Amino acid sequence: MHPQQQIDFVKRQLKAKKEPYTSAYKALISKADSALLVEQHAVTDFSIPGFYQDKDGHRKTSLALQVDGFSAYSCALAYQLSGKTKYADKAVYFLNAWASINKKYSQLDGSLVMSYSGTTLMISADLLKDYKKWKPKDVAQFKLWTKNVFREAANSIRFRNNNSGDWSRLASILADTYLDDQEDLQKNIALIKNDLFDKLAPDGHMVEEVKRQGKGIWYTYFSLAPLTASSWVIYNQTGENLFAATKNGASFKKSLDYLHYYNQHPEEWKFFKNPATGAVYTETGFWPANLLEAMNGIYSDAEYEKYLAPYRPIMYPKHDYAWTFPTLMPLRLNGYQ
């Protein structure tokens, strides 16, 4: 998710005291400093009931991974940008806790929540891959957990044709990259390419996600976020650019435009009356601004810019983790100059 060129680019912007990077960095450091005070919540069995069967239980049990994962991610990224080992040590603390304590996942949504929340642990581990104080025995244990618990959870649902499959493929791709498993990486790439244009309709709507009644706009975001994040990793790993892929008029850009428009004009949404939309801005961030901020680095869209500018720096520190620090860590396809 964070190639070295991107990290070096952001460091240059911070050294030159350029906005919005300095404000975004301060927001990151605030979260990382808070994470220094957080104790780990790893559980032996990551047991998550189905959301629509037990919403309160689902939310409560998911927090263990969401709090620890975001804490690890903010600290690992703070270390990369600041060089301060206190952040790296705290990130390692969370990674070691989950690798040593968590043995399995269970119930209806255990695999799904591990996929969309546990991406943070994979990104953190990648950011710390050269950190010499992460002991070899602990790195080995984390790799075992990645292979036998995290990626197993993701791969158990990666053949689904909706947002669940999208998140699990992103999780699996991040694990493959960390483990340097090229064979499984190619399987995930093939899965994504095989059904991408079954999901993206020519007019821009997401075929499976608009079926979700009043949550159709949310689920459109919830599918596009991991799909685009997977495409970013694929681009960095292989050079293949799915952001430019089209078929019968369908494309990522058209679906992003569709989401952008109807999130602001829900009264025109034809699939359900009064659909839920992205919340107004709060300190915890809001969707789909995080996704559109990331994608603005790819497409440089004036309408996106107009929508996003008042809210920067944009951060999304809760629930699902594809585009968490999009203002601070911008995307570029043609190099970071």
BAGU-866805 format. One record per residue (C-alpha): residue number from 1; residue in three letters; x, y, z. Coordinates in nm, 3 decimals. Example, Ala and Ser with C-alpha at 12.3 -4.5 7.8 and 13.67 -1.06 7.14 Angstrom:
residues 2
- 1 / ALA / 1.230 / -0.450 / 0.780 .
- 2 / SER / 1.367 / -0.106 / 0.714 .
This chain:
residues 337
- 1 / MET / 0.000 / 0.000 / 0.000 .
- 2 / HIS / 0.290 / 0.235 / 0.068 .
- 3 / PRO / 0.574 / 0.192 / -0.182 .
- 4 / GLN / 0.907 / 0.351 / -0.093 .
- 5 / GLN / 0.866 / 0.619 / -0.359 .
- 6 / GLN / 0.548 / 0.735 / -0.190 .
- 7 / ILE / 0.707 / 0.744 / 0.154 .
- 8 / ASP / 1.009 / 0.938 / 0.023 .
- 9 / PHE / 0.778 / 1.185 / -0.154 .
- 10 / VAL / 0.581 / 1.254 / 0.163 .
- 11 / LYS / 0.902 / 1.303 / 0.361 .
- 12 / ARG / 1.012 / 1.567 / 0.110 .
- 13 / GLN / 0.680 / 1.748 / 0.142 .
- 14 / LEU / 0.707 / 1.745 / 0.520 .
- 15 / LYS / 1.064 / 1.872 / 0.511 .
- 16 / ALA / 0.948 / 2.158 / 0.287 .
- 17 / LYS / 0.654 / 2.222 / 0.523 .
- 18 / LYS / 0.399 / 2.187 / 0.244 .
- 19 / GLU / 0.026 / 2.160 / 0.296 .
- 20 / PRO / -0.190 / 1.959 / 0.320 .
- 21 / TYR / 0.088 / 1.719 / 0.418 .
- 22 / THR / 0.193 / 1.900 / 0.736 .
- 23 / SER / -0.164 / 1.909 / 0.869 .
- 24 / ALA / -0.222 / 1.547 / 0.770 .
- 25 / TYR / 0.102 / 1.446 / 0.942 .
- 26 / LYS / 0.001 / 1.624 / 1.262 .
- 27 / ALA / -0.329 / 1.434 / 1.254 .
- 28 / LEU / -0.141 / 1.105 / 1.210 .
- 29 / ILE / 0.098 / 1.181 / 1.497 .
- 30 / SER / -0.195 / 1.267 / 1.721 .
- 31 / LYS / -0.342 / 0.921 / 1.654 .
- 32 / ALA / -0.004 / 0.750 / 1.693 .
- 33 / ASP / 0.062 / 0.926 / 2.024 .
- 34 / SER / -0.278 / 0.813 / 2.148 .
- 35 / ALA / -0.197 / 0.457 / 2.034 .
- 36 / LEU / 0.115 / 0.458 / 2.255 .
- 37 / LEU / -0.124 / 0.443 / 2.552 .
- 38 / VAL / -0.345 / 0.163 / 2.416 .
- 39 / GLU / -0.320 / -0.191 / 2.551 .
- 40 / GLN / -0.366 / -0.479 / 2.306 .
- 41 / HIS / -0.702 / -0.658 / 2.275 .
- 42 / ALA / -0.601 / -0.976 / 2.091 .
- 43 / VAL / -0.833 / -1.273 / 2.136 .
- 44 / THR / -0.777 / -1.644 / 2.085 .
- 45 / ASP / -1.096 / -1.677 / 1.882 .
- 46 / PHE / -1.197 / -1.378 / 1.671 .
- 47 / SER / -1.564 / -1.467 / 1.693 .
- 48 / ILE / -1.793 / -1.219 / 1.516 .
- 49 / PRO / -2.168 / -1.273 / 1.486 .
- 50 / GLY / -2.347 / -1.180 / 1.166 .
- 51 / PHE / -2.419 / -0.807 / 1.152 .
- 52 / TYR / -2.784 / -0.840 / 1.059 .
- 53 / GLN / -2.840 / -1.107 / 1.324 .
- 54 / ASP / -2.668 / -0.926 / 1.613 .
- 55 / LYS / -2.562 / -0.569 / 1.530 .
- 56 / ASP / -2.451 / -0.475 / 1.880 .
- 57 / GLY / -2.257 / -0.797 / 1.932 .
- 58 / HIS / -2.097 / -0.764 / 1.590 .
- 59 / ARG / -1.980 / -0.408 / 1.653 .
- 60 / LYS / -1.855 / -0.480 / 2.004 .
- 61 / THR / -1.650 / -0.788 / 1.918 .
- 62 / SER / -1.507 / -0.630 / 1.602 .
- 63 / LEU / -1.351 / -0.347 / 1.803 .
- 64 / ALA / -1.066 / -0.563 / 1.933 .
- 65 / LEU / -0.909 / -0.589 / 1.589 .
- 66 / GLN / -1.019 / -0.246 / 1.471 .
- 67 / VAL / -0.864 / -0.062 / 1.766 .
- 68 / ASP / -0.543 / -0.265 / 1.766 .
- 69 / GLY / -0.510 / -0.264 / 1.389 .
- 70 / PHE / -0.555 / 0.110 / 1.351 .
- 71 / SER / -0.318 / 0.168 / 1.643 .
- 72 / ALA / -0.053 / -0.051 / 1.480 .
- 73 / TYR / -0.100 / 0.115 / 1.140 .
- 74 / SER / -0.078 / 0.471 / 1.274 .
- 75 / CYS / 0.235 / 0.385 / 1.471 .
- 76 / ALA / 0.404 / 0.199 / 1.185 .
- 77 / LEU / 0.339 / 0.486 / 0.945 .
- 78 / ALA / 0.449 / 0.743 / 1.204 .
- 79 / TYR / 0.773 / 0.550 / 1.240 .
- 80 / GLN / 0.835 / 0.549 / 0.866 .
- 81 / LEU / 0.782 / 0.925 / 0.841 .
- 82 / SER / 0.946 / 1.035 / 1.167 .
- 83 / GLY / 1.211 / 0.769 / 1.228 .
- 84 / LYS / 1.113 / 0.753 / 1.595 .
- 85 / THR / 1.148 / 0.398 / 1.724 .
- 86 / LYS / 0.888 / 0.443 / 1.998 .
- 87 / TYR / 0.626 / 0.419 / 1.726 .
- 88 / ALA / 0.780 / 0.112 / 1.564 .
- 89 / ASP / 0.808 / -0.063 / 1.900 .
- 90 / LYS / 0.440 / -0.001 / 1.974 .
- 91 / ALA / 0.334 / -0.125 / 1.631 .
- 92 / VAL / 0.539 / -0.441 / 1.684 .
- 93 / TYR / 0.367 / -0.485 / 2.021 .
- 94 / PHE / 0.027 / -0.510 / 1.851 .
- 95 / LEU / 0.154 / -0.736 / 1.571 .
- 96 / ASN / 0.318 / -0.972 / 1.818 .
- 97 / ALA / 0.005 / -0.984 / 2.033 .
- 98 / TRP / -0.222 / -1.094 / 1.750 .
- 99 / ALA / 0.033 / -1.336 / 1.609 .
- 100 / SER / 0.086 / -1.509 / 1.943 .
- 101 / ILE / -0.267 / -1.500 / 2.088 .
- 102 / ASN / -0.511 / -1.525 / 1.796 .
- 103 / LYS / -0.553 / -1.882 / 1.675 .
- 104 / LYS / -0.877 / -1.877 / 1.479 .
- 105 / TYR / -1.184 / -1.690 / 1.361 .
- 106 / SER / -1.545 / -1.802 / 1.388 .
- 107 / GLN / -1.914 / -1.724 / 1.351 .
- 108 / LEU / -2.077 / -1.581 / 1.042 .
- 109 / ASP / -1.871 / -1.263 / 1.007 .
- 110 / GLY / -1.537 / -1.366 / 1.161 .
- 111 / SER / -1.368 / -1.409 / 0.823 .
- 112 / LEU / -1.518 / -1.092 / 0.674 .
- 113 / VAL / -1.430 / -0.859 / 0.962 .
- 114 / MET / -1.082 / -1.008 / 0.983 .
- 115 / SER / -1.047 / -0.926 / 0.613 .
- 116 / TYR / -1.169 / -0.566 / 0.616 .
- 117 / SER / -1.024 / -0.468 / 0.954 .
- 118 / GLY / -0.710 / -0.682 / 0.959 .
- 119 / THR / -0.566 / -0.516 / 0.648 .
- 120 / THR / -0.411 / -0.273 / 0.897 .
- 121 / LEU / -0.191 / -0.545 / 1.045 .
- 122 / MET / -0.065 / -0.648 / 0.701 .
- 123 / ILE / 0.016 / -0.290 / 0.602 .
- 124 / SER / 0.189 / -0.234 / 0.937 .
- 125 / ALA / 0.401 / -0.545 / 0.896 .
- 126 / ASP / 0.506 / -0.434 / 0.549 .
- 127 / LEU / 0.603 / -0.091 / 0.683 .
- 128 / LEU / 0.815 / -0.260 / 0.950 .
- 129 / LYS / 0.975 / -0.528 / 0.734 .
- 130 / ASP / 1.321 / -0.370 / 0.771 .
- 131 / TYR / 1.288 / -0.279 / 1.138 .
- 132 / LYS / 1.582 / -0.451 / 1.305 .
- 133 / LYS / 1.433 / -0.451 / 1.656 .
- 134 / TRP / 1.145 / -0.675 / 1.543 .
- 135 / LYS / 1.295 / -1.003 / 1.659 .
- 136 / PRO / 1.332 / -1.279 / 1.396 .
- 137 / LYS / 1.138 / -1.528 / 1.608 .
- 138 / ASP / 0.850 / -1.281 / 1.635 .
- 139 / VAL / 0.859 / -1.207 / 1.263 .
- 140 / ALA / 0.844 / -1.582 / 1.198 .
- 141 / GLN / 0.545 / -1.614 / 1.431 .
- 142 / PHE / 0.368 / -1.326 / 1.257 .
- 143 / LYS / 0.424 / -1.489 / 0.918 .
- 144 / LEU / 0.273 / -1.813 / 1.048 .
- 145 / TRP / -0.032 / -1.624 / 1.175 .
- 146 / THR / -0.060 / -1.440 / 0.844 .
- 147 / LYS / -0.061 / -1.765 / 0.652 .
- 148 / ASN / -0.259 / -1.992 / 0.883 .
- 149 / VAL / -0.518 / -1.754 / 1.031 .
- 150 / PHE / -0.543 / -1.421 / 0.850 .
- 151 / ARG / -0.504 / -1.536 / 0.490 .
- 152 / GLU / -0.700 / -1.853 / 0.557 .
- 153 / ALA / -0.990 / -1.637 / 0.675 .
- 154 / ALA / -0.966 / -1.419 / 0.366 .
- 155 / ASN / -0.933 / -1.704 / 0.120 .
- 156 / SER / -1.232 / -1.883 / 0.269 .
- 157 / ILE / -1.462 / -1.614 / 0.124 .
- 158 / ARG / -1.268 / -1.476 / -0.172 .
- 159 / PHE / -1.493 / -1.647 / -0.426 .
- 160 / ARG / -1.793 / -1.435 / -0.327 .
- 161 / ASN / -1.909 / -1.198 / -0.600 .
- 162 / ASN / -1.981 / -0.890 / -0.386 .
- 163 / ASN / -1.807 / -0.663 / -0.137 .
- 164 / SER / -1.721 / -0.960 / 0.087 .
- 165 / GLY / -1.514 / -1.108 / -0.192 .
- 166 / ASP / -1.359 / -0.770 / -0.266 .
- 167 / TRP / -1.237 / -0.722 / 0.092 .
- 168 / SER / -1.114 / -1.078 / 0.123 .
- 169 / ARG / -0.915 / -1.049 / -0.199 .
- 170 / LEU / -0.753 / -0.727 / -0.077 .
- 171 / ALA / -0.664 / -0.895 / 0.251 .
- 172 / SER / -0.524 / -1.195 / 0.067 .
- 173 / ILE / -0.324 / -0.978 / -0.174 .
- 174 / LEU / -0.168 / -0.788 / 0.115 .
- 175 / ALA / -0.080 / -1.118 / 0.281 .
- 176 / ASP / 0.063 / -1.255 / -0.044 .
- 177 / THR / 0.277 / -0.946 / -0.085 .
- 178 / TYR / 0.406 / -0.967 / 0.270 .
- 179 / LEU / 0.475 / -1.340 / 0.238 .
- 180 / ASP / 0.614 / -1.300 / -0.115 .
- 181 / ASP / 0.372 / -1.568 / -0.237 .
- 182 / GLN / 0.359 / -1.496 / -0.608 .
- 183 / GLU / 0.146 / -1.800 / -0.688 .
- 184 / ASP / -0.141 / -1.698 / -0.461 .
- 185 / LEU / -0.103 / -1.335 / -0.566 .
- 186 / GLN / -0.165 / -1.436 / -0.926 .
- 187 / LYS / -0.474 / -1.631 / -0.819 .
- 188 / ASN / -0.615 / -1.319 / -0.654 .
- 189 / ILE / -0.534 / -1.102 / -0.954 .
- 190 / ALA / -0.711 / -1.350 / -1.181 .
- 191 / LEU / -1.018 / -1.352 / -0.955 .
- 192 / ILE / -1.038 / -0.972 / -0.956 .
- 193 / LYS / -0.997 / -0.940 / -1.331 .
- 194 / ASN / -1.236 / -1.224 / -1.405 .
- 195 / ASP / -1.545 / -1.063 / -1.247 .
- 196 / LEU / -1.455 / -0.692 / -1.236 .
- 197 / PHE / -1.687 / -0.599 / -1.520 .
- 198 / ASP / -1.964 / -0.817 / -1.382 .
- 199 / LYS / -1.959 / -0.573 / -1.088 .
- 200 / LEU / -1.909 / -0.239 / -1.266 .
- 201 / ALA / -2.215 / -0.155 / -1.477 .
- 202 / PRO / -2.176 / 0.059 / -1.792 .
- 203 / ASP / -2.373 / 0.344 / -1.632 .
- 204 / GLY / -2.154 / 0.331 / -1.319 .
- 205 / HIS / -2.370 / 0.152 / -1.064 .
- 206 / MET / -2.236 / -0.150 / -0.874 .
- 207 / VAL / -2.447 / -0.445 / -0.983 .
- 208 / GLU / -2.447 / -0.641 / -0.656 .
- 209 / GLU / -2.429 / -0.349 / -0.414 .
- 210 / VAL / -2.734 / -0.152 / -0.529 .
- 211 / LYS / -2.943 / -0.452 / -0.422 .
- 212 / ARG / -2.881 / -0.364 / -0.058 .
- 213 / GLN / -3.190 / -0.144 / -0.029 .
- 214 / GLY / -3.128 / 0.163 / 0.188 .
- 215 / LYS / -2.759 / 0.081 / 0.225 .
- 216 / GLY / -2.691 / 0.069 / -0.149 .
- 217 / ILE / -2.474 / 0.382 / -0.158 .
- 218 / TRP / -2.277 / 0.264 / 0.145 .
- 219 / TYR / -2.219 / -0.079 / -0.008 .
- 220 / THR / -2.113 / 0.084 / -0.335 .
- 221 / TYR / -1.837 / 0.257 / -0.136 .
- 222 / PHE / -1.772 / -0.065 / 0.055 .
- 223 / SER / -1.702 / -0.252 / -0.269 .
- 224 / LEU / -1.508 / 0.018 / -0.453 .
- 225 / ALA / -1.273 / 0.083 / -0.161 .
- 226 / PRO / -1.115 / -0.266 / -0.157 .
- 227 / LEU / -1.135 / -0.305 / -0.535 .
- 228 / THR / -0.936 / 0.012 / -0.591 .
- 229 / ALA / -0.694 / -0.070 / -0.308 .
- 230 / SER / -0.627 / -0.412 / -0.460 .
- 231 / SER / -0.570 / -0.244 / -0.794 .
- 232 / TRP / -0.318 / -0.009 / -0.633 .
- 233 / VAL / -0.124 / -0.302 / -0.487 .
- 234 / ILE / -0.143 / -0.487 / -0.819 .
- 235 / TYR / -0.006 / -0.182 / -0.997 .
- 236 / ASN / 0.283 / -0.154 / -0.752 .
- 237 / GLN / 0.360 / -0.526 / -0.773 .
- 238 / THR / 0.315 / -0.591 / -1.145 .
- 239 / GLY / 0.278 / -0.259 / -1.328 .
- 240 / GLU / -0.066 / -0.358 / -1.458 .
- 241 / ASN / -0.303 / -0.059 / -1.450 .
- 242 / LEU / -0.661 / -0.163 / -1.378 .
- 243 / PHE / -0.752 / 0.200 / -1.313 .
- 244 / ALA / -0.751 / 0.251 / -1.689 .
- 245 / ALA / -0.939 / -0.069 / -1.772 .
- 246 / THR / -1.272 / -0.033 / -1.955 .
- 247 / LYS / -1.535 / -0.266 / -2.100 .
- 248 / ASN / -1.859 / -0.164 / -2.272 .
- 249 / GLY / -1.823 / 0.181 / -2.117 .
- 250 / ALA / -1.776 / 0.052 / -1.763 .
- 251 / SER / -1.472 / 0.161 / -1.563 .
- 252 / PHE / -1.359 / 0.245 / -1.213 .
- 253 / LYS / -1.384 / 0.616 / -1.293 .
- 254 / LYS / -1.745 / 0.589 / -1.405 .
- 255 / SER / -1.840 / 0.399 / -1.088 .
- 256 / LEU / -1.655 / 0.648 / -0.870 .
- 257 / ASP / -1.836 / 0.934 / -1.044 .
- 258 / TYR / -2.166 / 0.752 / -0.985 .
- 259 / LEU / -2.090 / 0.718 / -0.614 .
- 260 / HIS / -1.975 / 1.080 / -0.591 .
- 261 / TYR / -2.291 / 1.212 / -0.755 .
- 262 / TYR / -2.555 / 1.004 / -0.577 .
- 263 / ASN / -2.394 / 1.043 / -0.236 .
- 264 / GLN / -2.469 / 1.414 / -0.282 .
- 265 / HIS / -2.805 / 1.361 / -0.455 .
- 266 / PRO / -2.964 / 1.062 / -0.277 .
- 267 / GLU / -3.313 / 1.181 / -0.371 .
- 268 / GLU / -3.230 / 1.076 / -0.731 .
- 269 / TRP / -3.116 / 0.725 / -0.634 .
- 270 / LYS / -3.346 / 0.495 / -0.828 .
- 271 / PHE / -3.285 / 0.174 / -0.638 .
- 272 / PHE / -3.437 / 0.268 / -0.302 .
- 273 / LYS / -3.607 / 0.568 / -0.144 .
- 274 / ASN / -3.403 / 0.774 / 0.105 .
- 275 / PRO / -3.079 / 0.573 / 0.097 .
- 276 / ALA / -2.813 / 0.630 / 0.363 .
- 277 / THR / -2.526 / 0.857 / 0.256 .
- 278 / GLY / -2.181 / 0.942 / 0.385 .
- 279 / ALA / -2.198 / 1.130 / 0.714 .
- 280 / VAL / -2.100 / 1.491 / 0.756 .
- 281 / TYR / -1.740 / 1.545 / 0.857 .
- 282 / THR / -1.628 / 1.445 / 1.205 .
- 283 / GLU / -1.288 / 1.381 / 1.361 .
- 284 / THR / -1.336 / 1.013 / 1.286 .
- 285 / GLY / -1.360 / 1.085 / 0.914 .
- 286 / PHE / -1.632 / 0.996 / 0.672 .
- 287 / TRP / -1.694 / 0.796 / 0.359 .
- 288 / PRO / -1.676 / 0.821 / 0.062 .
- 289 / ALA / -1.438 / 1.117 / 0.103 .
- 290 / ASN / -1.149 / 0.887 / 0.197 .
- 291 / LEU / -1.197 / 0.681 / -0.121 .
- 292 / LEU / -1.241 / 0.985 / -0.346 .
- 293 / GLU / -0.935 / 1.155 / -0.192 .
- 294 / ALA / -0.725 / 0.849 / -0.277 .
- 295 / MET / -0.868 / 0.825 / -0.627 .
- 296 / ASN / -0.815 / 1.195 / -0.693 .
- 297 / GLY / -0.445 / 1.112 / -0.701 .
- 298 / ILE / -0.518 / 0.880 / -0.993 .
- 299 / TYR / -0.777 / 1.080 / -1.188 .
- 300 / SER / -0.721 / 1.448 / -1.087 .
- 301 / ASP / -1.090 / 1.532 / -1.108 .
- 302 / ALA / -1.197 / 1.895 / -1.055 .
- 303 / GLU / -1.534 / 1.789 / -0.910 .
- 304 / TYR / -1.365 / 1.561 / -0.659 .
- 305 / GLU / -1.129 / 1.843 / -0.565 .
- 306 / LYS / -1.416 / 2.082 / -0.504 .
- 307 / TYR / -1.591 / 1.828 / -0.284 .
- 308 / LEU / -1.281 / 1.726 / -0.087 .
- 309 / ALA / -1.091 / 2.051 / -0.032 .
- 310 / PRO / -1.295 / 2.179 / 0.265 .
- 311 / TYR / -1.240 / 1.860 / 0.462 .
- 312 / ARG / -0.865 / 1.807 / 0.436 .
- 313 / PRO / -0.675 / 1.650 / 0.591 .
- 314 / ILE / -0.897 / 1.346 / 0.538 .
- 315 / MET / -0.847 / 1.040 / 0.754 .
- 316 / TYR / -1.069 / 0.734 / 0.810 .
- 317 / PRO / -0.974 / 0.561 / 1.137 .
- 318 / LYS / -1.265 / 0.324 / 1.185 .
- 319 / HIS / -1.434 / 0.005 / 1.066 .
- 320 / ASP / -1.271 / -0.076 / 0.730 .
- 321 / TYR / -0.919 / -0.002 / 0.619 .
- 322 / ALA / -0.832 / 0.044 / 0.256 .
- 323 / TRP / -0.795 / 0.422 / 0.232 .
- 324 / THR / -0.710 / 0.532 / 0.585 .
- 325 / PHE / -0.463 / 0.820 / 0.537 .
- 326 / PRO / -0.539 / 0.935 / 0.181 .
- 327 / THR / -0.444 / 1.303 / 0.218 .
- 328 / LEU / -0.110 / 1.222 / 0.378 .
- 329 / MET / -0.022 / 0.934 / 0.145 .
- 330 / PRO / -0.130 / 1.032 / -0.210 .
- 331 / LEU / -0.140 / 0.799 / -0.508 .
- 332 / ARG / 0.056 / 0.851 / -0.828 .
- 333 / LEU / 0.078 / 0.629 / -1.134 .
- 334 / ASN / 0.361 / 0.809 / -1.309 .
- 335 / GLY / 0.610 / 0.842 / -1.029 .
- 336 / TYR / 0.653 / 1.082 / -0.738 .
- 337 / GLN / 0.846 / 1.384 / -0.857 .
